[in-house]
Amino acid sequence: MTRIGWAVAGWGVGCAGFGLGCALEGAALFGASWAGWAVAGLGAVAAVAGGAVVRRRPVRRLLWLLCGAAAVGAWGLLMDLVTLLFGQRVDSVPDTVARALAAVGAVLSAAAARRLRPGSRGGSGATLAPTAAPPLVQLAAWAGTLAFVPYVLMKLVWALGGSFAGMSGDEMYAGYVRNGSSGLWLLLERWGLDGTVLLALLGVFLLWGLVRPWGQVFPRWTLPLSGRRVPRWLPLTPALLGAATLAPYGVFGVGYLGLCTVGVARIRLGELASEQSALEVGWVGMCGFAGYGVALAVAARSYWRRTEA
């Protein structure tokens, strides 16, 4: 309990210092000049909450509020990481740093809140046997996997030189070049591989690791790691980050596309030639993100509960 409390307090001090620095330098966060002060205030509250956790004070509700606020602040970090990986830059370095800090804070606050719950075994050192997720959670994993299939097929069609929604593979590649995609991204496209497809496959692998026993103990095919316990943070960190980004992005995106489909709103065309083409691509992408993001959130919650000692 002491360690997680000091971790929350340390995060709060770092968050407060970062926010205060941005505020005093006049650097806007998330497009708002006042956001630095808000981040500093959040960090100050977190520092106090962390100290209370060390003293075993009843601050669970405050910790969950901190977790929720931090999760909102972390939204978009996954997109920043993908952009940094394949585009070699992000739109705003301070925003990305703030999102990374928020993601860390959300995980720490949630962990501390869980440790303070009545009947918690936190810190007991007990080792739980690997278990599979309940059937309904595994069903959600299947739904999340299948939701990504149309997206993967669409991207592969373009990467292999085919056409979809009026856009050819060559036109898509030219768009990547204009938008300054990295050499790695362009090389993968020339090999018939799309970077987002590779990330989707890794995401599905993560999803099933959360619901199957091999996500808790390294399986035989991992060779030197075989039989060792998987550190909880290893799958939970990308899972929580992915769920916090893709679930709201996909769900709100589906709602927006619904409004566009019935004519209430107009969809942005981007590189596409018509609204119909933009809707086709949008529905494929947003349904994939929404389905996978919600499934990842369900699987992450199940994994957290099953591995909590």
N, C-alpha and C positions, 0 to 999 in steps of 0.2 A: 504493500500500500504506500509505503514511504517513497519508493522509487517512482511510481506513477504520479504521485502528488508533486514531487520535485520536477518531474518531466513536464507536467502541465504548467507549473510555475515558471520554469525556464522558457517554455514556449511563449508564455504570456509576456515575459520580459523582452524576449527577442521581437515579438510582434509589436509591442508597444514602442520599442526603439525604432523599428522600421517605419511604422506609421508616423511617429513624431518627426523622424528625419524627412520623410516625404512632405509632411505638412509645412515644416519650417523652410524647406527648399522650394516650396511652391509647386511640387510635382503632383500632377493630377493622377489619381488612381481610378481606373474604370470610367474615365472621362469626367470625374467630379473633383473639384478642388478641395472639397471638405472631406473626402473619403479618407485622407491620411489621418485626420483627427479621429474619425470613427474607428479605424484600425488600431490606433493608439489606445483608445478607450476600451476596445475589446480586449487588447492585450493586458491592460491594467486589471480588468475584471478577472481575466484568466489567471494572472499572477496571484491575486487574492484567493481565488477558488483553489488553486494548486496548494497554497499554504493551508487552506482549510482541510483539504484531502489528507495532507500529512498529519494533521491533528485529528483526523477521523470525524470531522464535523458533518452534519447532514446537509450536504450541498448538491445532492443528485439533480434536483430540478435545475439549478443554476448550471450545472455541467451539461445537461441536455440542451439547455438554451444556447450555451456556448457552442456546443456541437452543431446545432442547427444553423446558427449564424455563420460559423466557419464553413460548413458545407455549402451554404449559399455563396460565400466568397470564393470557394474553390471551383465553382462551376466554370467550365471552359479550360481547365488545366490540361485535360487530355488532348484537346484540340491544339493547345500550345505546344505540347510535347511532340505531337505528330508533325506539326508545322516545323518545329525546330529540327526534327530528325530528317525530314525530306526536303525542307525548304531552306534550312540552315539559318533561319532567322525567325523572330517573333514580332508581332505588331508593336508590343510595348514590353520592354524588359521589366519595369516596375510592376506592371500588372501581372506578369508571369510569376515574379517573385512573391507577390502578395497572394496569388492563388496557391502557390506551393506551400507557403506558410499556413494558409487556411486549411489545406488538405491535411497537413501534419496535425494541426490543432483539432480538427474534427475527429481524427482517429484517437488522439490522446484523451480528449474530453469524453468520448464515448467509452473508452476503456476504463477511465477513472470512474465514470458513473456506474458502469456495470460492476466494478469492484465494490462500490458502496451499497449495492442493493441488499435488502434483507436476505440472509441465508447464503450470501456469496461465499464461495470457497477460494476467492482470490488469494493468491500467495501460498496456497497449501502445498503446491508442488506435485499434486496428484497427476498421474499419467493416464489419460483416457484411451481405451482401445479404439482403433480406427473403425468408423461406422459409415455406412452409406446414408444419404439424405432420405427423408420420407418419400413415399411414392409421388405425392403431389409436387414436391420440390423437383424431383427428377422429371416429372411431366413438364414443369416449367422450363427445365433445361432443354428438353426436346423442342419445346415451342420456340425458345430463343435461338436454338441452332437452326431450325427450319426457317425462321424469319430472315436469317442472313443469306439463305441460298439464292434467292432472286438477285440480291445485291452482288454477291460474288459472281454469279453468271453474267450479269450486266457488265461488270468491270473487266471480266476476262474476255468478253466479246470485243470490247474496245482494245484491250492490250494485245489481242491476237489479230488485230487489223479489221475486225468486222464492224458492222453498223448497228446502232440501236437508237431509237427515238430521233431519227434523222441526223445523227451525228456519227461520223466515221471514226475509225481508230486513228487515222492520220490527222484528222481535225482535232481530236482530243489531245494527241501528242503535241501538236503545234500550240495548243492552248497551254499545256504544261510549260513549254519553252517560253512563251510570252510571260507567263506568271512567275518566272524565275525559279522553277523547280530545281532541286539539286541534281548533280551528276549521277548520284546513286539512284534517284527516282527515275531519271530518264533512261539509265542503263537497264533497270529492271523492266521498264516498258518496252524497250527494244528486244529484250529476251522473252517477251510475251508474259511478263509477270507484272501485276499491279501491286504497288506498295500497300494499298488499303486492303487488298485481298489477303496478303500475308498477315496483316494485323488482325483481320477478321478470323483467320484460321487460328492464330495465337489466342484470340479472345474466346473462341469455342473450346480450345484446349483448357484454358483457365476455367471456363464455366463448368466443364465436366470434372476437373480436378476438385472443384468445390463440393460436388455432390457424390463423388465416389471415394472409397477408402484410400486409393492411391494418392489422393490429394493430402492425406495426413501422414503417410509413411512413404518414403521414396520407394518406388517399385524396383524390381530386379533389373530392368533395362537401364536404370540410371547408374549401374556398375558401382563405382566407389561409394556412392551415397546410399546404395540399396539397404533397406531395413532401418534407416535412420528417420527420426521424426522430422517432418517438414515444419520449419518455424512458422508460426501462425501469421506473422506479418508478411511472409513471402507471397502467399496468394491473396491475403486480405487487402494489402495495400493497393495493388492494381485493380482488384475487384471493386473496392469501395470508390476508388477514383473513377473507374469506368462507369459504374452505376450512377454516381452523382452527376456525371456529364451526359451520358447517352440516354438515360431514362427520361429526364425532363426535356432534353433536346428533341428526342424522338416523339414523345407524347405531344408536346406543344407543336412540333412540326406537323404531325398528323392532323391536329386541329386546324392549323393554318391552311394546310392543303385542302381540307374539307371545305373551308370557306372559299378558297379559290375555285374549287371544283363546281360549287353551286353559284359562283359569280358574285359573291359578296366582296371578295378581295381579288386583286390581280397579282399573279405570281411574277417574280423577277425571272427574266429569260436567261441571264448569264450568257454562256457560250451557245445556247440552244436557239434554234430558229423560230420556234413557235411556242405558244402557251401550252398546246397539247403535248408537245415534246417535253417541255419543262415539267408538266404534271406527271407524265409517265416516269421520268427519272426521279422526281421528287417522291412519288408514292413508293417506288422500289426502295429508295434510300431510307426514308423516314419510317416505313414499316419495319425495316431491318433494324434500325437503331432503337426504335421503341420496343420491339419485341425482345431484342437481345438485352437492352438496358434494364428492363423490368425483370427479366429472368435472372440477370446477374445480381440484381439487388436481392431477390428472393433467395438465390443460392448463397450469396455472401452472408445473409442473416442466418441461414441454416448452418453454414460452416462455423460461424462465430459461436453459435450456441453449442454445437456438437464438440468443439475443441476447447471450450472454456473449462479450465480446471480450477 
